[in-house]
Amino acid sequence: MRLFLWLLALMAAAIGIAVTARFNPGNVVLFYPPYRIDLSLNFFVVLMVALFVLLYAVTRAVRATMRMPARVAEYRQRKRERDGNKGLRDALKALFEGRFGHAEKAALRAAELPENAGVAALIGARAAHRMRQHARRDQWVARIADDPAMKTARLMTMTELLVDDHQPEAALAAVRELNASGTRHIHALQWSLKAEQQAKNWPEVLRLVRSLDKHKALHPALSARLRELAYNDLLSDKAHDAESLMRVWSTIPSNDRVKPVVACRAATALNARGLHDEARLVAEESLQANWDERVIRAYRDAAAPAGSGALLAQIEHCEAWLLERPNDAELALTLGSLCLKQKLWGKAQRYLEQALSDATDPPMVREAHLKLAQLHEALQQPEAAANHYRQCALATIL
């Protein structure tokens, strides 16, 4: 439709010009003595239009010629930007596809554009790291070491890659540099937690877990597991004496103390240092909150001296628990062992035989036979004692 209107306008203009020129008797005289030129007005108008068109064409040609270097530079810049952006897209695509060699080559092309150099270096570093080319990875990172705009991205990337490469000390150095710049965010804390875990710096692991829990940045199951690992290592440290072990125990929150894994490890460590009273208290508090066979086993190892009120209290506690759990073999074995130590022969034999009948675990069967053998030996029953010793030996072999 637009083309039709343009043709119609041109035709109308042509008709108007033709009619006007036909009935135009005017002329133009150019006089420069001794020369004289006579032109019709129509020809003069045509000549002026042609001259204008020529001058316009020459002017455009001169301007285009003068702008040619700038246009060539603009074209080359656009081509570099197009190639650089295409290289960056190809590098990201190859990295996500797991084609790390292609990703690194594309990153080289993308890095030719200064605006893409920082991001391309990070992509190249990740690709080289995945191919276990650590020297090339470090070279990529060194390219942007002096770029303040890429400092946070560089340090976060290096922290992640160093943790993945099991270099916790170097990763923590990157985290310290990141923290020194005033940048603190959840992702940095998460990678710091992994680095501290690899370095087995358990006090710092606990601090980071608590901090991440406040931001709800850890799954509850993972948080609980990390706490258990930290407490287990802290309580298992053989360098602790009785006093330092109690100091460590006092730093553990009360809601974590009653967890079976933590309570079992603490009771075992306290027993090993002769703190049986403290071990019994730890086990009793944990068993009241969460029943666990590992804790009742530690409670058995924390038996008070024979004839003491503490031992009688232990027996009473176990009898009360046995009413609630009549088929618990570990509890029956504990109660039988405590009665044996208190020389309550009848009760000891009854509970030990109950434990033996309900036991399915070979170590428990072996311990039950051993306790029964000691019982019969104390009662001057050598044949029964020898039989249980033999059964204990067979259970050990099996």
C-alpha contacts under 8 A as a table, 3 or more apart, distances in Angstrom:
res1	aa1	res2	aa2	distance
1	M	4	F	5.11
1	M	5	L	6.39
2	R	5	L	5.16
2	R	6	W	6.30
3	L	6	W	5.09
3	L	7	L	6.23
4	F	7	L	5.16
4	F	8	L	6.14
5	L	8	L	5.00
5	L	9	A	6.14
6	W	9	A	5.09
6	W	10	L	6.18
7	L	10	L	5.11
7	L	11	M	6.10
8	L	11	M	5.18
8	L	12	A	6.21
9	A	12	A	5.13
9	A	13	A	6.14
10	L	13	A	5.06
10	L	14	A	6.08
11	M	14	A	5.08
11	M	15	I	6.17
12	A	15	I	5.17
12	A	16	G	6.11
13	A	16	G	5.06
13	A	17	I	6.06
14	A	17	I	5.16
14	A	18	A	6.06
15	I	18	A	5.12
15	I	19	V	6.16
16	G	19	V	5.30
16	G	20	T	6.05
17	I	20	T	5.13
17	I	21	A	5.95
18	A	21	A	5.21
18	A	22	R	6.13
19	V	22	R	5.25
19	V	23	F	6.58
20	T	23	F	5.63
20	T	24	N	6.19
21	A	24	N	5.13
21	A	42	N	6.04
24	N	41	L	7.60
24	N	42	N	7.46
25	P	40	S	7.75
25	P	41	L	7.62
26	G	40	S	6.26
26	G	41	L	5.24
26	G	42	N	7.87
27	N	38	D	7.06
27	N	39	L	5.57
27	N	40	S	4.01
27	N	41	L	4.38
27	N	42	N	7.78
28	V	38	D	5.90
28	V	39	L	4.98
28	V	40	S	5.77
28	V	41	L	5.63
28	V	44	F	7.07
29	V	36	R	7.05
29	V	37	I	5.65
29	V	38	D	4.55
29	V	39	L	6.14
30	L	36	R	5.72
30	L	37	I	4.91
30	L	38	D	6.34
30	L	39	L	7.94
31	F	34	P	7.79
31	F	35	Y	5.93
31	F	36	R	4.41
31	F	37	I	6.28
32	Y	35	Y	4.99
32	Y	36	R	6.09
33	P	36	R	6.97
39	L	43	F	6.53
39	L	44	F	6.27
40	S	43	F	5.32
40	S	44	F	6.19
41	L	44	F	5.02
41	L	45	V	6.15
42	N	45	V	5.18
42	N	46	V	6.27
43	F	46	V	4.99
43	F	47	L	5.96
44	F	47	L	4.93
44	F	48	M	6.08
45	V	48	M	5.12
45	V	49	V	6.22
46	V	49	V	5.15
46	V	50	A	6.14
47	L	50	A	5.07
47	L	51	L	6.06
48	M	51	L	4.98
48	M	52	F	6.08
49	V	52	F	5.07
49	V	53	V	6.16
50	A	53	V	5.07
50	A	54	L	6.14
51	L	54	L	5.04
51	L	55	L	6.09
52	F	55	L	5.13
52	F	56	Y	5.99
53	V	56	Y	5.06
53	V	57	A	6.09
54	L	57	A	5.09
54	L	58	V	6.15
55	L	58	V	5.10
55	L	59	T	6.06
56	Y	59	T	5.10
56	Y	60	R	6.14
57	A	60	R	5.15
57	A	61	A	6.12
58	V	61	A	5.06
58	V	62	V	6.19
59	T	62	V	5.18
59	T	63	R	6.18
60	R	63	R	5.14
60	R	64	A	5.97
61	A	64	A	5.09
61	A	65	T	6.06
62	V	65	T	5.08
62	V	66	M	6.22
63	R	66	M	5.09
63	R	67	R	6.16
64	A	67	R	5.13
64	A	68	M	6.02
65	T	68	M	5.20
66	M	69	P	7.31
67	R	70	A	5.48
67	R	71	R	6.17
68	M	71	R	5.05
68	M	72	V	6.05
69	P	72	V	5.07
69	P	73	A	6.17
70	A	73	A	5.02
70	A	74	E	6.09
71	R	74	E	4.96
71	R	75	Y	6.04
72	V	75	Y	5.03
72	V	76	R	6.17
73	A	76	R	5.11
73	A	77	Q	6.10
74	E	77	Q	5.01
74	E	78	R	6.09
75	Y	78	R	5.13
75	Y	79	K	6.13
76	R	79	K	4.99
76	R	80	R	6.16
77	Q	80	R	5.04
77	Q	81	E	6.12
78	R	81	E	5.05
78	R	82	R	6.00
79	K	82	R	5.01
79	K	83	D	6.01
80	R	83	D	5.12
80	R	84	G	5.79
80	R	112	E	7.81
80	R	113	L	6.62
81	E	84	G	5.01
81	E	85	N	5.91
81	E	113	L	6.43
82	R	85	N	5.32
82	R	86	K	6.07
83	D	86	K	5.09
83	D	87	G	6.05
83	D	109	R	7.45
83	D	110	A	7.30
84	G	87	G	5.02
84	G	88	L	6.22
84	G	109	R	6.03
84	G	110	A	4.21
84	G	111	A	6.98
84	G	112	E	6.44
84	G	113	L	5.40
84	G	116	N	7.19
85	N	88	L	4.99
85	N	89	R	6.23
85	N	110	A	6.32
85	N	116	N	7.55
86	K	89	R	5.13
86	K	90	D	6.09
86	K	110	A	7.34
87	G	90	D	5.03
87	G	91	A	5.99
87	G	106	A	4.94
87	G	107	A	6.30
87	G	108	L	7.89
87	G	109	R	5.40
87	G	110	A	4.56
88	L	91	A	5.03
88	L	92	L	6.26
88	L	106	A	6.63
88	L	107	A	6.14
88	L	109	R	7.66
88	L	110	A	4.92
88	L	116	N	7.32
88	L	120	A	6.55
89	R	92	L	5.28
89	R	93	K	6.15
90	D	93	K	5.08
90	D	94	A	6.01
90	D	103	A	7.00
90	D	106	A	6.00
91	A	94	A	5.19
91	A	95	L	6.03
91	A	102	H	7.07
91	A	103	A	4.24
91	A	104	E	6.77
91	A	105	K	7.59
91	A	106	A	4.79
91	A	107	A	5.40
91	A	110	A	7.90
91	A	120	A	7.80
91	A	123	I	7.09
92	L	95	L	5.07
92	L	96	F	6.22
92	L	103	A	6.82
92	L	123	I	7.18
93	K	96	F	5.30
93	K	97	E	6.16
93	K	103	A	7.60
94	A	97	E	4.92
94	A	98	G	6.15
94	A	99	R	5.03
94	A	100	F	6.47
94	A	102	H	6.09
94	A	103	A	4.85
95	L	98	G	5.19
95	L	99	R	5.85
95	L	100	F	5.61
95	L	102	H	7.96
95	L	103	A	5.31
95	L	123	I	7.48
95	L	127	A	6.61
96	F	99	R	7.64
99	R	102	H	5.60
99	R	103	A	6.22
100	F	103	A	4.83
100	F	104	E	6.17
100	F	127	A	4.77
100	F	128	A	7.08
100	F	130	R	6.98
100	F	131	M	6.92
101	G	104	E	5.29
101	G	105	K	6.42
101	G	127	A	6.99
101	G	128	A	7.79
101	G	131	M	7.88
102	H	105	K	5.15
102	H	106	A	6.09
103	A	106	A	5.14
103	A	107	A	6.05
103	A	123	I	7.41
103	A	124	G	6.87
103	A	127	A	6.36
104	E	107	A	4.94
104	E	108	L	6.39
104	E	123	I	7.20
104	E	124	G	4.77
104	E	127	A	5.86
104	E	128	A	6.96
105	K	108	L	5.18
105	K	109	R	6.76
106	A	109	R	5.17
106	A	110	A	6.23
107	A	110	A	4.89
107	A	111	A	5.97
107	A	120	A	4.96
107	A	121	A	6.94
107	A	123	I	6.58
107	A	124	G	5.66
108	L	111	A	5.17
108	L	112	E	6.88
108	L	120	A	7.26
108	L	124	G	7.63
109	R	112	E	5.62
109	R	113	L	7.96
110	A	113	L	5.98
110	A	116	N	6.10
110	A	117	A	6.76
110	A	120	A	5.98
111	A	114	P	6.52
111	A	116	N	5.67
111	A	117	A	4.11
111	A	118	G	7.52
111	A	120	A	5.47
111	A	121	A	7.02
112	E	116	N	7.66
112	E	117	A	6.77
113	L	116	N	5.45
113	L	117	A	6.17
114	P	117	A	5.04
114	P	118	G	7.94
115	E	118	G	7.38
116	N	119	V	5.63
116	N	120	A	5.86
117	A	120	A	5.10
117	A	121	A	6.03
118	G	121	A	5.21
118	G	122	L	6.58
118	G	143	R	7.99
118	G	144	I	6.11
118	G	147	D	7.98
118	G	150	M	6.46
119	V	122	L	5.21
119	V	123	I	6.34
120	A	123	I	5.07
120	A	124	G	6.07
121	A	124	G	5.02
121	A	125	A	6.03
121	A	140	W	5.20
121	A	141	V	6.35
121	A	143	R	6.96
121	A	144	I	7.19
122	L	125	A	5.03
122	L	126	R	6.23
122	L	140	W	7.07
122	L	141	V	6.82
122	L	154	R	7.07
122	L	157	T	7.36
123	I	126	R	5.21
123	I	127	A	6.17
124	G	127	A	5.07
124	G	128	A	6.05
124	G	137	R	7.13
124	G	140	W	6.30
125	A	128	A	5.18
125	A	129	H	6.05
125	A	136	R	7.25
125	A	137	R	4.36
125	A	138	D	7.08
125	A	139	Q	7.94
125	A	140	W	5.32
125	A	141	V	6.34
126	R	129	H	5.05
126	R	130	R	6.24
126	R	137	R	7.10
126	R	161	L	7.60
127	A	130	R	5.22
127	A	131	M	6.50
127	A	137	R	7.90
128	A	131	M	5.11
128	A	132	R	6.29
128	A	133	Q	5.09
128	A	134	H	6.72
128	A	136	R	6.14
128	A	137	R	5.16
129	H	132	R	4.88
129	H	133	Q	5.60
129	H	134	H	5.82
129	H	137	R	5.76
129	H	161	L	7.20
130	R	133	Q	7.53
133	Q	136	R	5.57
133	Q	137	R	6.24
134	H	137	R	4.84
134	H	138	D	6.18
135	A	138	D	5.23
135	A	139	Q	6.32
136	R	139	Q	4.93
136	R	140	W	6.26
137	R	140	W	5.23
137	R	141	V	6.42
138	D	141	V	5.08
138	D	142	A	6.04
139	Q	142	A	5.01
139	Q	143	R	6.54
140	W	143	R	5.43
140	W	144	I	7.58
141	V	144	I	5.78
141	V	145	A	6.42
141	V	154	R	7.00
142	A	145	A	4.94
143	R	146	D	7.66
144	I	147	D	5.12
144	I	150	M	6.84
144	I	151	K	7.88
144	I	154	R	7.63
145	A	148	P	7.97
145	A	151	K	7.25
145	A	154	R	7.77
147	D	150	M	5.55
147	D	151	K	6.44
148	P	151	K	5.09
149	A	152	T	7.64
150	M	153	A	5.33
150	M	154	R	5.86
151	K	154	R	5.10
151	K	155	L	6.13
152	T	155	L	5.27
152	T	156	M	6.08
152	T	178	L	6.67
152	T	183	T	7.63
153	A	156	M	5.22
153	A	157	T	6.03
154	R	157	T	5.19
154	R	158	M	6.13
155	L	158	M	5.11
155	L	159	T	6.03
155	L	174	A	5.73
155	L	175	V	7.14
155	L	177	E	7.76
155	L	178	L	6.37
156	M	159	T	5.12
156	M	160	E	6.31
156	M	174	A	7.73
156	M	175	V	7.67
156	M	178	L	7.83
156	M	188	A	6.86
157	T	160	E	5.23
157	T	161	L	6.17
158	M	161	L	5.06
158	M	162	L	5.84
158	M	171	A	7.00
158	M	174	A	7.04
159	T	162	L	5.28
159	T	163	V	6.10
159	T	170	A	7.86
159	T	171	A	4.64
159	T	172	L	7.29
159	T	174	A	5.94
159	T	175	V	6.67
159	T	191	W	6.86
159	T	192	S	8.00
160	E	163	V	5.28
160	E	164	D	6.20
160	E	171	A	7.50
160	E	191	W	6.44
161	L	164	D	5.02
161	L	165	D	6.14
162	L	165	D	4.83
162	L	166	H	6.15
162	L	167	Q	5.21
162	L	168	P	6.79
162	L	170	A	6.73
162	L	171	A	5.30
163	V	166	H	4.96
163	V	167	Q	5.68
163	V	168	P	5.76
163	V	171	A	6.00
163	V	191	W	7.47
163	V	194	K	6.96
163	V	195	A	5.75
163	V	198	Q	7.99
164	D	167	Q	7.70
166	H	198	Q	7.05
167	Q	170	A	5.67
167	Q	171	A	6.24
167	Q	195	A	7.85
168	P	171	A	4.93
168	P	172	L	5.98
168	P	195	A	4.71
168	P	196	E	6.79
168	P	198	Q	6.01
168	P	199	A	5.69
169	E	172	L	5.15
169	E	173	A	6.25
169	E	195	A	7.58
169	E	199	A	7.17
170	A	173	A	5.02
170	A	174	A	6.43
171	A	174	A	5.17
171	A	175	V	6.35
171	A	192	S	7.78
171	A	195	A	6.45
172	L	175	V	4.84
172	L	176	R	6.10
172	L	192	S	6.63
172	L	195	A	6.47
172	L	196	E	7.61
173	A	176	R	5.08
173	A	177	E	6.28
174	A	177	E	5.10
174	A	178	L	6.15
175	V	178	L	4.92
175	V	179	N	6.10
175	V	188	A	7.21
175	V	192	S	6.76
176	R	179	N	5.04
176	R	180	A	6.04
177	E	180	A	5.02
177	E	181	S	6.59
178	L	181	S	5.43
178	L	182	G	7.04
178	L	183	T	6.00
178	L	184	R	7.67
179	N	182	G	5.22
179	N	183	T	5.39
179	N	184	R	6.10
180	A	183	T	7.42
184	R	188	A	6.70
184	R	189	L	7.69
185	H	188	A	5.56
185	H	189	L	6.58
186	I	189	L	5.08
186	I	190	Q	6.28
186	I	212	L	7.37
186	I	217	A	7.27
187	H	190	Q	5.06
187	H	191	W	6.40
188	A	191	W	5.29
188	A	192	S	6.06
189	L	192	S	4.90
189	L	193	L	6.08
189	L	208	L	6.88
189	L	212	L	7.35
190	Q	193	L	5.08
190	Q	194	K	6.54
190	Q	212	L	7.67
191	W	194	K	5.09
191	W	195	A	6.24
192	S	195	A	5.05
192	S	196	E	6.06
192	S	208	L	7.91
193	L	196	E	5.17
193	L	197	Q	6.06
193	L	205	V	5.86
193	L	208	L	6.07
193	L	209	V	7.39
194	K	197	Q	5.02
194	K	198	Q	6.25
195	A	198	Q	5.12
195	A	199	A	6.19
196	E	199	A	4.90
196	E	200	K	5.98
196	E	201	N	5.29
196	E	202	W	7.23
196	E	204	E	6.74
196	E	205	V	5.93
197	Q	200	K	4.88
197	Q	201	N	6.21
197	Q	202	W	6.80
197	Q	205	V	6.22
198	Q	201	N	7.81
201	N	204	E	5.69
201	N	205	V	6.29
202	W	205	V	4.72
202	W	206	L	6.17
202	W	230	A	5.07
202	W	231	Y	7.83
202	W	233	D	7.42
202	W	234	L	7.11
203	P	206	L	5.20
203	P	207	R	6.40
203	P	230	A	7.35
204	E	207	R	4.96
204	E	208	L	6.17
205	V	208	L	5.21
205	V	209	V	6.07
205	V	226	L	7.81
205	V	230	A	7.09
206	L	209	V	5.07
206	L	210	R	6.22
206	L	226	L	7.81
206	L	227	R	6.37
206	L	230	A	6.79
207	R	210	R	5.29
207	R	211	S	6.26
208	L	211	S	4.95
208	L	212	L	6.04
209	V	212	L	5.15
209	V	213	D	5.98
209	V	218	L	7.80
209	V	223	S	6.43
209	V	226	L	7.62
209	V	227	R	7.57
210	R	213	D	5.03
210	R	214	K	6.40
211	S	214	K	5.32
211	S	215	H	6.91
212	L	215	H	5.19
212	L	216	K	6.09
212	L	217	A	5.21
212	L	218	L	6.17
213	D	216	K	4.72
213	D	217	A	6.04
213	D	218	L	6.02
213	D	223	S	7.48
214	K	217	A	7.72
216	K	219	H	7.57
218	L	222	L	6.59
218	L	223	S	6.03
219	H	222	L	5.25
219	H	223	S	6.12
220	P	223	S	5.00
220	P	224	A	6.08
221	A	224	A	5.18
221	A	225	R	6.15
222	L	225	R	5.05
222	L	226	L	6.11
223	S	226	L	5.25
223	S	227	R	6.23
224	A	227	R	5.16
224	A	228	E	6.21
225	R	228	E	5.06
225	R	229	L	6.22
226	L	229	L	5.08
226	L	230	A	6.13
227	R	230	A	5.09
227	R	231	Y	6.08
228	E	231	Y	5.19
228	E	232	N	5.88
228	E	261	V	6.72
228	E	262	V	6.23
229	L	232	N	5.07
229	L	233	D	6.20
230	A	233	D	5.30
230	A	234	L	6.14
231	Y	234	L	5.04
231	Y	235	L	5.92
231	Y	262	V	6.40
232	N	235	L	5.34
232	N	236	S	5.91
232	N	261	V	7.77
232	N	262	V	6.46
232	N	265	R	6.20
233	D	236	S	5.06
233	D	237	D	6.24
234	L	237	D	5.58
234	L	248	V	7.46
235	L	245	L	6.87
235	L	248	V	7.37
235	L	249	W	7.79
235	L	265	R	6.63
235	L	266	A	6.07
235	L	269	A	6.54
236	S	265	R	7.20
236	S	269	A	6.58
237	D	240	H	6.01
238	K	241	D	7.78
240	H	243	E	7.69
240	H	244	S	5.48
240	H	245	L	5.49
241	D	244	S	5.46
241	D	245	L	5.99
241	D	273	R	7.18
242	A	245	L	5.20
242	A	246	M	6.31
242	A	270	L	7.37
242	A	273	R	5.91
242	A	275	L	7.41
243	E	246	M	5.26
243	E	247	R	6.40
244	S	247	R	4.93
244	S	248	V	6.30
245	L	248	V	5.11
245	L	249	W	6.23
245	L	270	L	7.78
246	M	249	W	4.92
246	M	250	S	6.12
247	R	250	S	5.13
247	R	251	T	6.65
248	V	251	T	5.38
248	V	252	I	7.01
249	W	252	I	5.49
249	W	266	A	7.62
250	S	253	P	7.78
252	I	256	D	6.61
252	I	257	R	6.48
253	P	256	D	5.44
253	P	257	R	6.38
254	S	257	R	5.04
254	S	258	V	6.93
255	N	258	V	6.05
255	N	259	K	7.41
256	D	259	K	5.48
256	D	262	V	7.12
257	R	262	V	6.08
257	R	263	A	5.86
257	R	282	V	7.78
257	R	286	S	7.21
258	V	262	V	7.14
258	V	263	A	5.91
258	V	282	V	7.68
258	V	285	E	6.28
258	V	286	S	4.11
258	V	287	L	7.66
258	V	289	A	6.44
258	V	290	N	7.19
259	K	262	V	5.48
259	K	263	A	5.94
259	K	286	S	6.36
259	K	290	N	6.98
260	P	263	A	5.09
260	P	264	C	5.79
260	P	286	S	6.40
260	P	287	L	7.90
260	P	290	N	6.76
260	P	291	W	7.64
260	P	292	D	6.21
260	P	294	R	7.32
260	P	295	V	6.28
261	V	264	C	5.27
261	V	265	R	6.24
261	V	294	R	7.91
262	V	265	R	5.27
262	V	266	A	6.07
263	A	266	A	5.05
263	A	267	A	5.94
263	A	282	V	6.20
263	A	283	A	6.21
263	A	286	S	6.30
263	A	295	V	6.74
264	C	267	A	5.21
264	C	268	T	6.08
264	C	283	A	7.12
264	C	294	R	6.15
264	C	295	V	4.88
264	C	298	A	6.22
265	R	268	T	5.15
265	R	269	A	6.15
266	A	269	A	5.12
266	A	270	L	6.06
266	A	279	A	7.22
266	A	282	V	7.52
267	A	270	L	5.05
267	A	271	N	6.02
267	A	278	E	7.68
267	A	279	A	4.38
267	A	280	R	7.21
267	A	282	V	6.33
267	A	283	A	6.50
267	A	295	V	7.84
267	A	298	A	6.04
267	A	299	Y	7.49
267	A	302	A	7.85
268	T	271	N	5.12
268	T	272	A	6.21
268	T	279	A	7.36
268	T	298	A	5.98
269	A	272	A	5.11
269	A	273	R	6.57
270	L	273	R	5.23
270	L	274	G	6.32
270	L	275	L	4.96
270	L	276	H	6.46
270	L	278	E	6.92
270	L	279	A	5.50
271	N	274	G	5.06
271	N	275	L	5.45
271	N	276	H	5.23
271	N	279	A	6.17
271	N	301	D	7.19
271	N	302	A	6.10
272	A	275	L	7.55
275	L	278	E	5.53
275	L	279	A	6.24
276	H	279	A	4.86
276	H	280	R	6.08
276	H	302	A	4.97
276	H	303	A	7.19
276	H	304	A	7.09
277	D	280	R	5.24
277	D	281	L	6.39
277	D	302	A	7.35
277	D	304	A	7.49
278	E	281	L	5.12
278	E	282	V	6.22
279	A	282	V	5.13
279	A	283	A	6.19
279	A	298	A	7.91
279	A	299	Y	7.23
279	A	302	A	6.22
280	R	283	A	5.15
280	R	284	E	6.05
280	R	299	Y	5.76
280	R	302	A	5.85
280	R	303	A	7.75
281	L	284	E	5.18
281	L	285	E	6.21
282	V	285	E	5.40
282	V	286	S	6.29
283	A	286	S	5.15
283	A	287	L	6.04
283	A	295	V	5.88
283	A	296	I	7.10
283	A	298	A	7.17
283	A	299	Y	5.77
284	E	287	L	5.13
284	E	288	Q	6.20
284	E	299	Y	7.69
285	E	288	Q	5.31
285	E	289	A	6.62
286	S	289	A	5.24
286	S	290	N	5.84
286	S	291	W	7.31
286	S	295	V	7.54
287	L	290	N	5.08
287	L	291	W	4.74
287	L	292	D	6.79
287	L	295	V	7.06
287	L	296	I	7.56
288	Q	291	W	6.87
291	W	295	V	7.72
292	D	295	V	5.51
292	D	296	I	6.59
293	E	296	I	5.09
293	E	297	R	6.16
293	E	330	E	6.36
293	E	331	L	7.72
294	R	297	R	5.12
294	R	298	A	6.44
295	V	298	A	5.05
295	V	299	Y	6.09
296	I	299	Y	4.76
296	I	300	R	6.20
296	I	330	E	7.16
296	I	331	L	6.67
296	I	334	T	7.32
297	R	300	R	5.08
297	R	301	D	6.50
297	R	330	E	7.15
297	R	334	T	7.12
298	A	301	D	5.04
298	A	302	A	6.35
299	Y	302	A	5.07
299	Y	303	A	6.88
299	Y	334	T	7.97
300	R	303	A	5.58
300	R	334	T	5.34
300	R	337	S	7.46
300	R	338	L	7.34
303	A	311	L	6.43
303	A	314	Q	7.64
303	A	338	L	6.80
304	A	308	S	6.80
304	A	310	A	5.79
304	A	311	L	4.80
305	P	308	S	5.74
305	P	310	A	7.78
305	P	311	L	6.51
306	A	311	L	6.60
306	A	341	K	5.81
306	A	342	Q	5.16
307	G	311	L	6.93
307	G	312	L	7.62
307	G	342	Q	6.07
308	S	311	L	5.42
308	S	312	L	6.68
309	G	312	L	5.10
309	G	313	A	6.16
310	A	313	A	5.00
310	A	314	Q	6.22
311	L	314	Q	4.97
311	L	315	I	6.33
311	L	338	L	7.25
311	L	342	Q	7.49
312	L	315	I	5.06
312	L	316	E	6.26
312	L	342	Q	7.93
313	A	316	E	5.05
313	A	317	H	6.19
314	Q	317	H	5.13
314	Q	318	C	6.23
314	Q	338	L	7.68
315	I	318	C	5.13
315	I	319	E	6.13
315	I	335	L	6.25
315	I	338	L	6.41
315	I	339	C	7.04
316	E	319	E	5.13
316	E	320	A	6.24
317	H	320	A	5.19
317	H	321	W	6.24
318	C	321	W	4.99
318	C	322	L	5.98
318	C	331	L	7.00
318	C	334	T	7.73
318	C	335	L	5.89
319	E	322	L	4.98
319	E	323	L	6.47
319	E	335	L	7.20
320	A	323	L	5.39
320	A	324	E	7.01
321	W	324	E	5.27
321	W	325	R	6.21
321	W	331	L	7.93
322	L	325	R	4.77
322	L	326	P	5.03
322	L	327	N	7.89
322	L	328	D	7.34
322	L	331	L	6.81
322	L	332	A	7.17
323	L	326	P	5.59
325	R	328	D	5.57
327	N	358	D	6.84
328	D	331	L	5.41
328	D	332	A	6.27
328	D	355	A	7.67
328	D	358	D	7.46
329	A	332	A	5.02
329	A	333	L	6.06
329	A	354	Q	7.19
329	A	355	A	4.45
329	A	356	L	7.38
329	A	358	D	5.36
329	A	359	A	5.46
330	E	333	L	5.10
330	E	334	T	6.19
330	E	355	A	6.80
330	E	359	A	7.72
330	E	364	M	7.51
331	L	334	T	5.00
331	L	335	L	6.12
331	L	355	A	7.85
332	A	335	L	5.10
332	A	336	G	6.01
332	A	351	Y	5.29
332	A	352	L	6.49
332	A	354	Q	6.58
332	A	355	A	5.10
333	L	336	G	5.07
333	L	337	S	6.08
333	L	351	Y	6.46
333	L	352	L	5.44
333	L	354	Q	7.90
333	L	355	A	5.16
333	L	356	L	7.90
333	L	368	A	6.62
334	T	337	S	5.11
334	T	338	L	6.20
335	L	338	L	5.14
335	L	339	C	6.15
335	L	348	A	7.34
335	L	351	Y	6.55
335	L	352	L	7.92
336	G	339	C	5.11
336	G	340	L	6.05
336	G	347	K	6.82
336	G	348	A	4.24
336	G	349	Q	6.77
336	G	350	R	7.40
336	G	351	Y	4.73
336	G	352	L	4.95
337	S	340	L	4.99
337	S	341	K	6.26
337	S	348	A	6.64
337	S	352	L	7.44
337	S	371	K	6.92
338	L	341	K	5.10
338	L	342	Q	6.27
338	L	348	A	7.58
339	C	342	Q	4.93
339	C	343	K	5.95
339	C	344	L	5.01
339	C	345	W	7.00
339	C	347	K	6.36
339	C	348	A	4.84
340	L	343	K	4.83
340	L	344	L	5.82
340	L	345	W	6.15
340	L	348	A	5.13
340	L	349	Q	8.00
340	L	371	K	7.94
340	L	375	L	6.87
341	K	344	L	7.69
343	K	348	A	7.78
344	L	347	K	5.68
344	L	348	A	5.90
345	W	348	A	5.04
345	W	349	Q	6.07
345	W	375	L	7.19
346	G	349	Q	5.30
346	G	350	R	6.23
347	K	350	R	5.13
347	K	351	Y	6.11
348	A	351	Y	5.40
348	A	352	L	5.97
348	A	375	L	7.94
349	Q	352	L	5.18
349	Q	353	E	6.00
349	Q	372	L	6.81
349	Q	375	L	7.37
350	R	353	E	5.35
350	R	354	Q	6.18
351	Y	354	Q	4.95
351	Y	355	A	6.11
352	L	355	A	5.01
352	L	356	L	6.14
352	L	368	A	6.01
352	L	371	K	7.42
352	L	372	L	6.72
353	E	356	L	4.90
353	E	357	S	6.17
353	E	368	A	7.59
353	E	372	L	7.85
354	Q	357	S	5.17
354	Q	358	D	6.25
355	A	358	D	5.21
355	A	359	A	5.71
355	A	368	A	6.87
356	L	359	A	5.22
356	L	364	M	7.81
356	L	365	V	5.90
356	L	368	A	5.82
356	L	369	H	7.44
359	A	362	P	7.91
359	A	364	M	6.33
359	A	365	V	6.01
360	T	364	M	7.43
360	T	365	V	7.09
361	D	364	M	5.34
361	D	365	V	6.31
362	P	365	V	4.98
362	P	366	R	6.06
362	P	395	A	6.23
362	P	396	T	7.59
362	P	398	L	7.75
363	P	366	R	5.03
363	P	367	E	6.18
363	P	395	A	7.70
363	P	396	T	7.64
364	M	367	E	5.13
364	M	368	A	6.08
365	V	368	A	5.15
365	V	369	H	6.25
365	V	392	C	7.52
365	V	395	A	6.93
366	R	369	H	5.29
366	R	370	L	6.21
366	R	391	Q	7.56
366	R	392	C	4.78
366	R	393	A	7.59
366	R	395	A	5.51
366	R	396	T	6.52
367	E	370	L	4.96
367	E	371	K	6.13
367	E	392	C	7.33
368	A	371	K	5.20
368	A	372	L	6.18
369	H	372	L	5.09
369	H	373	A	6.05
369	H	388	H	5.10
369	H	389	Y	6.64
369	H	391	Q	6.49
369	H	392	C	5.28
370	L	373	A	5.05
370	L	374	Q	6.27
370	L	388	H	6.54
370	L	389	Y	6.16
370	L	392	C	5.97
371	K	374	Q	5.08
371	K	375	L	6.13
372	L	375	L	4.87
372	L	376	H	6.18
372	L	385	A	7.07
372	L	388	H	6.52
373	A	376	H	5.25
373	A	377	E	6.01
373	A	384	A	6.99
373	A	385	A	4.10
373	A	386	A	6.81
373	A	387	N	7.61
373	A	388	H	5.02
373	A	389	Y	5.78
374	Q	377	E	4.97
374	Q	378	A	6.12
374	Q	385	A	6.72
375	L	378	A	5.17
375	L	379	L	6.33
375	L	385	A	7.52
376	H	379	L	4.88
376	H	380	Q	6.19
376	H	381	Q	4.99
376	H	382	P	6.76
376	H	384	A	6.19
376	H	385	A	4.99
377	E	380	Q	5.10
377	E	381	Q	5.54
377	E	382	P	5.80
377	E	385	A	5.44
378	A	381	Q	7.54
381	Q	384	A	5.73
381	Q	385	A	6.15
382	P	385	A	4.92
382	P	386	A	5.87
383	E	386	A	5.07
383	E	387	N	6.19
384	A	387	N	5.06
384	A	388	H	6.34
385	A	388	H	5.26
385	A	389	Y	6.16
386	A	389	Y	4.99
386	A	390	R	6.11
387	N	390	R	5.10
387	N	391	Q	6.25
388	H	391	Q	4.92
388	H	392	C	5.98
389	Y	392	C	4.96
389	Y	393	A	6.22
390	R	393	A	5.07
390	R	394	L	6.26
391	Q	394	L	5.03
391	Q	395	A	6.13
392	C	395	A	5.11
392	C	396	T	6.23
393	A	396	T	5.01
393	A	397	I	6.35
394	L	397	I	5.10
394	L	398	L	6.19
395	A	398	L	5.08
